[in-house]
Amino acid sequence: MDERTRTEAEAAAFRRLRDHLAERTDVQNIDMMNLAGFCRNCLSRWYGEAAAERGHEMSKEEAREAFYGMPYADWRDRYQREATPGQIHDFGQNVNRHE
């Protein structure tokens, strides 16, 4: 596979992941962090960092809006639930593993 095709396939896979997570509002970020070590916020941060590496500076909120498809505050108000004590405990056990 040539470099351009690889880059386009990676970008398409990223967009598909973004769109899938936009539909799965039942999956909380803390659950993703506890199970996979990353969440929507991580993905939006990585997106912003990649844009900056290519000369396009984005604020944290701009990167989040690009990933969430709406302002993060709106997504949080609509879909984010209060973390349970168990979720918080699990996150605390894994926090050093998350970068």
N, CA, C and O atoms as a Tinker XYZ file with bonds, in Angstrom:
   396  protein
     1  N      0.854000   -1.174000    0.000000    73     2
     2  CA     0.000000    0.000000    0.000000    64     1     3
     3  C      0.898000    1.233000    0.000000    63     2     4     5
     4  O      1.840000    1.331000    0.786000    81     3
     5  N      0.593000    2.165000   -0.885000    73     3     6
     6  CA     1.413000    3.377000   -0.929000    64     5     7
     7  C      1.042000    4.305000    0.229000    63     6     8     9
     8  O      0.008000    4.127000    0.873000    81     7
     9  N      1.891000    5.286000    0.482000    73     7    10
    10  CA     1.746000    6.185000    1.629000    64     9    11
    11  C      0.427000    6.956000    1.604000    63    10    12    13
    12  O     -0.239000    7.084000    2.632000    81    11
    13  N      0.056000    7.460000    0.449000    73    11    14
    14  CA    -1.188000    8.240000    0.356000    64    13    15
    15  C     -2.400000    7.368000    0.677000    63    14    16    17
    16  O     -3.284000    7.784000    1.426000    81    15
    17  N     -2.444000    6.169000    0.116000    73    15    18
    18  CA    -3.563000    5.264000    0.377000    64    17    19
    19  C     -3.613000    4.894000    1.853000    63    18    20    21
    20  O     -4.695000    4.842000    2.439000    81    19
    21  N     -2.464000    4.637000    2.462000    73    19    22
    22  CA    -2.404000    4.314000    3.881000    64    21    23
    23  C     -2.947000    5.468000    4.723000    63    22    24    25
    24  O     -3.743000    5.255000    5.638000    81    23
    25  N     -2.517000    6.681000    4.413000    73    23    26
    26  CA    -2.980000    7.863000    5.153000    64    25    27
    27  C     -4.487000    8.045000    4.993000    63    26    28    29
    28  O     -5.182000    8.348000    5.963000    81    27
    29  N     -4.991000    7.863000    3.777000    73    27    30
    30  CA    -6.428000    8.004000    3.537000    64    29    31
    31  C     -7.218000    6.919000    4.272000    63    30    32    33
    32  O     -8.292000    7.195000    4.807000    81    31
    33  N     -6.704000    5.697000    4.302000    73    31    34
    34  CA    -7.380000    4.607000    5.014000    64    33    35
    35  C     -7.378000    4.866000    6.519000    63    34    36    37
    36  O     -8.384000    4.636000    7.190000    81    35
    37  N     -6.254000    5.344000    7.051000    73    35    38
    38  CA    -6.188000    5.674000    8.477000    64    37    39
    39  C     -7.168000    6.795000    8.819000    63    38    40    41
    40  O     -7.849000    6.738000    9.843000    81    39
    41  N     -7.236000    7.807000    7.967000    73    39    42
    42  CA    -8.167000    8.915000    8.206000    64    41    43
    43  C     -9.612000    8.426000    8.150000    63    42    44    45
    44  O    -10.438000    8.850000    8.959000    81    43
    45  N     -9.923000    7.550000    7.215000    73    43    46
    46  CA   -11.277000    7.013000    7.109000    64    45    47
    47  C    -11.622000    6.177000    8.338000    63    46    48    49
    48  O    -12.744000    6.248000    8.840000    81    47
    49  N    -10.667000    5.388000    8.826000    73    47    50
    50  CA   -10.906000    4.589000   10.030000    64    49    51
    51  C    -11.140000    5.498000   11.236000    63    50    52    53
    52  O    -12.008000    5.221000   12.065000    81    51
    53  N    -10.372000    6.576000   11.334000    73    51    54
    54  CA   -10.555000    7.531000   12.430000    64    53    55
    55  C    -11.944000    8.153000   12.357000    63    54    56    57
    56  O    -12.634000    8.243000   13.372000    81    55
    57  N    -12.358000    8.583000   11.172000    73    55    58
    58  CA   -13.688000    9.188000   11.032000    64    57    59
    59  C    -14.781000    8.195000   11.388000    63    58    60    61
    60  O    -15.788000    8.564000   11.994000    81    59
    61  N    -14.586000    6.941000   11.015000    73    59    62
    62  CA   -15.579000    5.922000   11.350000    64    61    63
    63  C    -15.643000    5.708000   12.858000    63    62    64    65
    64  O    -16.732000    5.555000   13.411000    81    63
    65  N    -14.500000    5.694000   13.528000    73    63    66
    66  CA   -14.477000    5.587000   14.988000    64    65    67
    67  C    -15.169000    6.791000   15.613000    63    66    68    69
    68  O    -15.987000    6.632000   16.519000    81    67
    69  N    -14.851000    7.986000   15.143000    73    67    70
    70  CA   -15.484000    9.209000   15.649000    64    69    71
    71  C    -16.998000    9.129000   15.494000    63    70    72    73
    72  O    -17.737000    9.422000   16.434000    81    71
    73  N    -17.463000    8.735000   14.312000    73    71    74
    74  CA   -18.894000    8.663000   14.058000    64    73    75
    75  C    -19.559000    7.579000   14.913000    63    74    76    77
    76  O    -20.671000    7.770000   15.405000    81    75
    77  N    -18.889000    6.462000   15.085000    73    75    78
    78  CA   -19.415000    5.379000   15.916000    64    77    79
    79  C    -19.584000    5.856000   17.358000    63    78    80    81
    80  O    -20.612000    5.604000   17.987000    81    79
    81  N    -18.568000    6.546000   17.875000    73    79    82
    82  CA   -18.651000    7.038000   19.250000    64    81    83
    83  C    -19.695000    8.143000   19.394000    63    82    84    85
    84  O    -20.269000    8.311000   20.470000    81    83
    85  N    -19.944000    8.893000   18.328000    73    83    86
    86  CA   -20.991000    9.912000   18.371000    64    85    87
    87  C    -22.369000    9.264000   18.501000    63    86    88    89
    88  O    -23.264000    9.814000   19.143000    81    87
    89  N    -22.529000    8.105000   17.894000    73    87    90
    90  CA   -23.800000    7.375000   17.990000    64    89    91
    91  C    -23.946000    6.645000   19.315000    63    90    92    93
    92  O    -25.063000    6.456000   19.798000    81    91
    93  N    -22.836000    6.235000   19.904000    73    91    94
    94  CA   -22.862000    5.445000   21.143000    64    93    95
    95  C    -22.752000    6.356000   22.362000    63    94    96    97
    96  O    -21.797000    6.275000   23.135000    81    95
    97  N    -23.740000    7.213000   22.515000    73    95    98
    98  CA   -23.732000    8.133000   23.642000    64    97    99
    99  C    -23.949000    7.414000   24.967000    63    98   100   101
   100  O    -23.755000    8.006000   26.028000    81    99
   101  N    -24.349000    6.146000   24.920000    73    99   102
   102  CA   -24.499000    5.358000   26.137000    64   101   103
   103  C    -23.143000    4.950000   26.721000    63   102   104   105
   104  O    -23.056000    4.598000   27.898000    81   103
   105  N    -22.105000    4.995000   25.917000    73   103   106
   106  CA   -20.764000    4.639000   26.379000    64   105   107
   107  C    -20.120000    5.887000   26.969000    63   106   108   109
   108  O    -19.869000    6.863000   26.262000    81   107
   109  N    -19.860000    5.843000   28.250000    73   107   110
   110  CA   -19.299000    6.982000   28.952000    64   109   111
   111  C    -17.781000    7.029000   28.782000    63   110   112   113
   112  O    -17.133000    5.992000   28.638000    81   111
   113  N    -17.226000    8.233000   28.800000    73   111   114
   114  CA   -15.785000    8.395000   28.669000    64   113   115
   115  C    -15.035000    7.650000   29.764000    63   114   116   117
   116  O    -13.986000    7.066000   29.494000    81   115
   117  N    -15.540000    7.655000   30.985000    73   115   118
   118  CA   -14.838000    6.981000   32.071000    64   117   119
   119  C    -14.787000    5.477000   31.827000    63   118   120   121
   120  O    -13.805000    4.823000   32.177000    81   119
   121  N    -15.842000    4.926000   31.229000    73   119   122
   122  CA   -15.822000    3.508000   30.883000    64   121   123
   123  C    -14.750000    3.218000   29.848000    63   122   124   125
   124  O    -14.029000    2.225000   29.946000    81   123
   125  N    -14.650000    4.093000   28.853000    73   123   126
   126  CA   -13.615000    3.925000   27.835000    64   125   127
   127  C    -12.224000    3.992000   28.473000    63   126   128   129
   128  O    -11.347000    3.187000   28.159000    81   127
   129  N    -12.036000    4.963000   29.370000    73   127   130
   130  CA   -10.735000    5.098000   30.040000    64   129   131
   131  C    -10.417000    3.852000   30.850000    63   130   132   133
   132  O     -9.291000    3.356000   30.818000    81   131
   133  N    -11.407000    3.348000   31.576000    73   131   134
   134  CA   -11.169000    2.186000   32.423000    64   133   135
   135  C    -10.888000    0.926000   31.618000    63   134   136   137
   136  O    -10.109000    0.076000   32.050000    81   135
   137  N    -11.506000    0.798000   30.468000    73   135   138
   138  CA   -11.330000   -0.408000   29.665000    64   137   139
   139  C    -10.204000   -0.309000   28.637000    63   138   140   141
   140  O     -9.473000   -1.273000   28.411000    81   139
   141  N    -10.073000    0.860000   28.021000    73   139   142
   142  CA    -9.143000    0.972000   26.888000    64   141   143
   143  C     -7.982000    1.927000   27.131000    63   142   144   145
   144  O     -6.998000    1.912000   26.391000    81   143
   145  N     -8.093000    2.756000   28.160000    73   143   146
   146  CA    -7.010000    3.692000   28.442000    64   145   147
   147  C     -7.072000    4.970000   27.626000    63   146   148   149
   148  O     -6.123000    5.754000   27.641000    81   147
   149  N     -8.166000    5.197000   26.916000    73   147   150
   150  CA    -8.365000    6.447000   26.187000    64   149   151
   151  C     -9.863000    6.693000   26.082000    63   150   152   153
   152  O    -10.670000    5.783000   26.272000    81   151
   153  N    -10.223000    7.940000   25.776000    73   151   154
   154  CA   -11.637000    8.285000   25.646000    64   153   155
   155  C    -11.795000    9.322000   24.533000    63   154   156   157
   156  O    -10.841000    9.636000   23.822000    81   155
   157  N    -12.983000    9.834000   24.400000    73   155   158
   158  CA   -13.250000   10.847000   23.377000    64   157   159
   159  C    -12.373000   12.076000   23.571000    63   158   160   161
   160  O    -11.894000   12.660000   22.599000    81   159
   161  N    -12.161000   12.469000   24.825000    73   159   162
   162  CA   -11.312000   13.633000   25.084000    64   161   163
   163  C     -9.877000   13.379000   24.639000    63   162   164   165
   164  O     -9.227000   14.274000   24.099000    81   163
   165  N     -9.382000   12.172000   24.862000    73   163   166
   166  CA    -8.035000   11.825000   24.391000    64   165   167
   167  C     -7.978000   11.926000   22.867000    63   166   168   169
   168  O     -7.044000   12.505000   22.313000    81   167
   169  N     -8.972000   11.363000   22.201000    73   167   170
   170  CA    -9.000000   11.405000   20.740000    64   169   171
   171  C     -9.046000   12.838000   20.228000    63   170   172   173
   172  O     -8.378000   13.174000   19.250000    81   171
   173  N     -9.836000   13.682000   20.888000    73   171   174
   174  CA    -9.899000   15.077000   20.438000    64   173   175
   175  C     -8.580000   15.786000   20.690000    63   174   176   177
   176  O     -8.164000   16.626000   19.892000    81   175
   177  N     -7.914000   15.454000   21.801000    73   175   178
   178  CA    -6.603000   16.053000   22.077000    64   177   179
   179  C     -5.581000   15.599000   21.027000    63   178   180   181
   180  O     -4.810000   16.413000   20.518000    81   179
   181  N     -5.575000   14.317000   20.709000    73   179   182
   182  CA    -4.658000   13.809000   19.691000    64   181   183
   183  C     -4.932000   14.452000   18.337000    63   182   184   185
   184  O     -4.005000   14.736000   17.579000    81   183
   185  N     -6.196000   14.678000   18.040000    73   183   186
   186  CA    -6.584000   15.348000   16.794000    64   185   187
   187  C     -6.014000   16.766000   16.765000    63   186   188   189
   188  O     -5.417000   17.178000   15.770000    81   187
   189  N     -6.197000   17.503000   17.847000    73   187   190
   190  CA    -5.660000   18.863000   17.932000    64   189   191
   191  C     -4.151000   18.895000   17.832000    63   190   192   193
   192  O     -3.591000   19.774000   17.176000    81   191
   193  N     -3.477000   17.938000   18.480000    73   191   194
   194  CA    -2.021000   17.865000   18.412000    64   193   195
   195  C     -1.559000   17.572000   16.986000    63   194   196   197
   196  O     -0.583000   18.153000   16.512000    81   195
   197  N     -2.262000   16.671000   16.309000    73   195   198
   198  CA    -1.901000   16.342000   14.924000    64   197   199
   199  C     -2.101000   17.555000   14.017000    63   198   200   201
   200  O     -1.294000   17.804000   13.122000    81   199
   201  N     -3.172000   18.304000   14.248000    73   199   202
   202  CA    -3.406000   19.519000   13.461000    64   201   203
   203  C     -2.287000   20.526000   13.705000    63   202   204   205
   204  O     -1.782000   21.142000   12.767000    81   203
   205  N     -1.905000   20.691000   14.967000    73   203   206
   206  CA    -0.837000   21.644000   15.309000    64   205   207
   207  C      0.487000   21.247000   14.673000    63   206   208   209
   208  O      1.241000   22.108000   14.220000    81   207
   209  N      0.773000   19.953000   14.634000    73   207   210
   210  CA     2.002000   19.472000   13.995000    64   209   211
   211  C      2.031000   19.819000   12.506000    63   210   212   213
   212  O      3.095000   19.873000   11.889000    81   211
   213  N      0.859000   20.050000   11.949000    73   211   214
   214  CA     0.748000   20.385000   10.532000    64   213   215
   215  C      0.481000   21.871000   10.314000    63   214   216   217
   216  O      0.083000   22.293000    9.228000    81   215
   217  N      0.710000   22.660000   11.371000    73   215   218
   218  CA     0.623000   24.108000   11.245000    64   217   219
   219  C     -0.750000   24.707000   11.458000    63   218   220   221
   220  O     -0.948000   25.893000   11.192000    81   219
   221  N     -1.705000   23.923000   11.930000    73   219   222
   222  CA    -3.053000   24.434000   12.177000    64   221   223
   223  C     -3.336000   24.359000   13.674000    63   222   224   225
   224  O     -3.722000   23.311000   14.191000    81   223
   225  N     -3.142000   25.472000   14.356000    73   223   226
   226  CA    -3.375000   25.508000   15.799000    64   225   227
   227  C     -4.869000   25.482000   16.087000    63   226   228   229
   228  O     -5.652000   26.194000   15.460000    81   227
   229  N     -5.244000   24.650000   17.043000    73   227   230
   230  CA    -6.633000   24.550000   17.479000    64   229   231
   231  C     -6.649000   24.667000   18.992000    63   230   232   233
   232  O     -5.763000   24.152000   19.674000    81   231
   233  N     -7.656000   25.342000   19.510000    73   231   234
   234  CA    -7.824000   25.358000   20.958000    64   233   235
   235  C     -8.359000   23.984000   21.388000    63   234   236   237
   236  O     -8.827000   23.196000   20.566000    81   235
   237  N     -8.278000   23.729000   22.663000    73   235   238
   238  CA    -8.823000   22.490000   23.219000    64   237   239
   239  C    -10.306000   22.364000   22.872000    63   238   240   241
   240  O    -10.772000   21.290000   22.492000    81   239
   241  N    -11.036000   23.460000   23.002000    73   239   242
   242  CA   -12.476000   23.428000   22.710000    64   241   243
   243  C    -12.748000   23.225000   21.219000    63   242   244   245
   244  O    -13.700000   22.532000   20.859000    81   243
   245  N    -11.936000   23.813000   20.355000    73   243   246
   246  CA   -12.112000   23.610000   18.905000    64   245   247
   247  C    -11.878000   22.149000   18.542000    63   246   248   249
   248  O    -12.625000   21.575000   17.750000    81   247
   249  N    -10.852000   21.553000   19.117000    73   247   250
   250  CA   -10.561000   20.144000   18.836000    64   249   251
   251  C    -11.684000   19.256000   19.351000    63   250   252   253
   252  O    -12.088000   18.305000   18.681000    81   251
   253  N    -12.185000   19.565000   20.535000    73   251   254
   254  CA   -13.289000   18.768000   21.079000    64   253   255
   255  C    -14.535000   18.906000   20.209000    63   254   256   257
   256  O    -15.210000   17.913000   19.937000    81   255
   257  N    -14.845000   20.118000   19.774000    73   255   258
   258  CA   -16.024000   20.299000   18.940000    64   257   259
   259  C    -15.873000   19.560000   17.614000    63   258   260   261
   260  O    -16.841000   18.996000   17.103000    81   259
   261  N    -14.674000   19.560000   17.060000    73   259   262
   262  CA   -14.433000   18.832000   15.815000    64   261   263
   263  C    -14.659000   17.339000   16.016000    63   262   264   265
   264  O    -15.149000   16.659000   15.115000    81   263
   265  N    -14.307000   16.827000   17.184000    73   263   266
   266  CA   -14.473000   15.394000   17.435000    64   265   267
   267  C    -15.894000   15.057000   17.875000    63   266   268   269
   268  O    -16.481000   14.099000   17.372000    81   267
   269  N    -16.455000   15.824000   18.801000    73   267   270
   270  CA   -17.786000   15.528000   19.328000    64   269   271
   271  C    -18.906000   15.911000   18.371000    63   270   272   273
   272  O    -20.018000   15.397000   18.491000    81   271
   273  N    -18.633000   16.805000   17.421000    73   271   274
   274  CA   -19.663000   17.252000   16.498000    64   273   275
   275  C    -20.566000   18.329000   17.080000    63   274   276   277
   276  O    -21.585000   18.682000   16.486000    81   275
   277  N    -20.197000   18.839000   18.220000    73   275   278
   278  CA   -20.940000   19.901000   18.905000    64   277   279
   279  C    -20.028000   20.425000   20.004000    63   278   280   281
   280  O    -19.038000   19.775000   20.342000    81   279
   281  N    -20.334000   21.564000   20.555000    73   279   282
   282  CA   -19.522000   22.023000   21.684000    64   281   283
   283  C    -19.525000   20.970000   22.794000    63   282   284   285
   284  O    -20.555000   20.366000   23.092000    81   283
   285  N    -18.367000   20.766000   23.393000    73   283   286
   286  CA   -18.234000   19.738000   24.419000    64   285   287
   287  C    -19.229000   19.950000   25.560000    63   286   288   289
   288  O    -19.793000   18.982000   26.070000    81   287
   289  N    -19.449000   21.189000   25.964000    73   287   290
   290  CA   -20.397000   21.459000   27.054000    64   289   291
   291  C    -21.787000   20.948000   26.703000    63   290   292   293
   292  O    -22.496000   20.434000   27.568000    81   291
   293  N    -22.183000   21.085000   25.442000    73   291   294
   294  CA   -23.496000   20.580000   25.011000    64   293   295
   295  C    -23.541000   19.061000   25.094000    63   294   296   297
   296  O    -24.509000   18.488000   25.593000    81   295
   297  N    -22.480000   18.407000   24.597000    73   295   298
   298  CA   -22.430000   16.935000   24.652000    64   297   299
   299  C    -22.477000   16.469000   26.105000    63   298   300   301
   300  O    -23.228000   15.555000   26.447000    81   299
   301  N    -21.683000   17.093000   26.942000    73   299   302
   302  CA   -21.620000   16.719000   28.358000    64   301   303
   303  C    -23.000000   16.861000   29.005000    63   302   304   305
   304  O    -23.445000   15.967000   29.725000    81   303
   305  N    -23.678000   17.986000   28.748000    73   303   306
   306  CA   -24.995000   18.203000   29.342000    64   305   307
   307  C    -26.026000   17.200000   28.844000    63   306   308   309
   308  O    -26.904000   16.791000   29.604000    81   307
   309  N    -25.934000   16.802000   27.592000    73   307   310
   310  CA   -26.909000   15.869000   27.009000    64   309   311
   311  C    -26.657000   14.414000   27.398000    63   310   312   313
   312  O    -27.600000   13.669000   27.665000    81   311
   313  N    -25.381000   14.007000   27.432000    73   311   314
   314  CA   -25.084000   12.577000   27.479000    64   313   315
   315  C    -24.245000   12.091000   28.655000    63   314   316   317
   316  O    -24.301000   10.910000   28.997000    81   315
   317  N    -23.488000   12.952000   29.268000    73   315   318
   318  CA   -22.587000   12.473000   30.319000    64   317   319
   319  C    -23.350000   12.289000   31.620000    63   318   320   321
   320  O    -24.068000   13.180000   32.073000    81   319
   321  N    -23.177000   11.113000   32.209000    73   319   322
   322  CA   -23.786000   10.817000   33.496000    64   321   323
   323  C    -22.737000   10.936000   34.593000    63   322   324   325
   324  O    -21.535000   10.869000   34.334000    81   323
   325  N    -23.204000   11.111000   35.803000    73   323   326
   326  CA   -22.314000   11.147000   36.966000    64   325   327
   327  C    -21.634000    9.783000   37.093000    63   326   328   329
   328  O    -22.288000    8.744000   36.991000    81   327
   329  N    -20.335000    9.792000   37.312000    73   327   330
   330  CA   -19.599000    8.539000   37.471000    64   329   331
   331  C    -20.019000    7.856000   38.766000    63   330   332   333
   332  O    -20.255000    8.505000   39.785000    81   331
   333  N    -20.105000    6.546000   38.700000    73   331   334
   334  CA   -20.452000    5.770000   39.890000    64   333   335
   335  C    -19.210000    5.606000   40.763000    63   334   336   337
   336  O    -18.088000    5.767000   40.283000    81   335
   337  N    -19.406000    5.286000   42.043000    73   335   338
   338  CA   -18.242000    5.017000   42.895000    64   337   339
   339  C    -17.338000    3.920000   42.320000    63   338   340   341
   340  O    -16.115000    4.007000   42.434000    81   339
   341  N    -17.928000    2.897000   41.707000    73   339   342
   342  CA   -17.131000    1.826000   41.108000    64   341   343
   343  C    -16.294000    2.309000   39.933000    63   342   344   345
   344  O    -15.137000    1.915000   39.785000    81   343
   345  N    -16.876000    3.158000   39.100000    73   343   346
   346  CA   -16.128000    3.707000   37.969000    64   345   347
   347  C    -14.971000    4.567000   38.461000    63   346   348   349
   348  O    -13.861000    4.490000   37.934000    81   347
   349  N    -15.235000    5.377000   39.463000    73   347   350
   350  CA   -14.188000    6.235000   40.015000    64   349   351
   351  C    -13.081000    5.396000   40.636000    63   350   352   353
   352  O    -11.900000    5.701000   40.472000    81   351
   353  N    -13.455000    4.348000   41.343000    73   351   354
   354  CA   -12.454000    3.446000   41.939000    64   353   355
   355  C    -11.585000    2.823000   40.854000    63   354   356   357
   356  O    -10.357000    2.832000   40.951000    81   355
   357  N    -12.229000    2.282000   39.818000    73   355   358
   358  CA   -11.478000    1.652000   38.731000    64   357   359
   359  C    -10.549000    2.646000   38.051000    63   358   360   361
   360  O     -9.412000    2.310000   37.720000    81   359
   361  N    -11.026000    3.868000   37.840000    73   359   362
   362  CA   -10.190000    4.888000   37.225000    64   361   363
   363  C     -8.975000    5.177000   38.103000    63   362   364   365
   364  O     -7.859000    5.305000   37.600000    81   363
   365  N     -9.188000    5.278000   39.396000    73   363   366
   366  CA    -8.085000    5.524000   40.318000    64   365   367
   367  C     -7.049000    4.414000   40.296000    63   366   368   369
   368  O     -5.856000    4.665000   40.467000    81   367
   369  N     -7.500000    3.206000   40.088000    73   367   370
   370  CA    -6.572000    2.069000   40.016000    64   369   371
   371  C     -5.723000    2.102000   38.755000    63   370   372   373
   372  O     -4.608000    1.583000   38.731000    81   371
   373  N     -6.262000    2.719000   37.703000    73   371   374
   374  CA    -5.589000    2.720000   36.399000    64   373   375
   375  C     -4.990000    4.055000   36.014000    63   374   376   377
   376  O     -4.356000    4.155000   34.964000    81   375
   377  N     -5.169000    5.086000   36.827000    73   375   378
   378  CA    -4.806000    6.445000   36.411000    64   377   379
   379  C     -3.338000    6.559000   35.986000    63   378   380   381
   380  O     -3.033000    7.308000   35.058000    81   379
   381  N     -2.447000    5.856000   36.623000    73   379   382
   382  CA    -1.032000    5.921000   36.259000    64   381   383
   383  C     -0.747000    5.266000   34.906000    63   382   384   385
   384  O      0.310000    5.495000   34.316000    81   383
   385  N     -1.669000    4.466000   34.421000    73   383   386
   386  CA    -1.489000    3.811000   33.131000    64   385   387
   387  C     -1.978000    4.673000   31.977000    63   386   388   389
   388  O     -1.712000    4.366000   30.815000    81   387
   389  N     -2.693000    5.755000   32.291000    73   387   390
   390  CA    -3.263000    6.636000   31.259000    64   389   391
   391  C     -2.314000    7.814000   31.020000    63   390   392   393
   392  O     -1.934000    8.519000   31.956000    81   391
   393  N     -1.955000    8.007000   29.812000    73   391   394
   394  CA    -1.082000    9.143000   29.455000    64   393   395
   395  C     -1.768000    9.984000   28.424000    63   394   396
   396  O     -1.216000   10.991000   27.980000    81   395
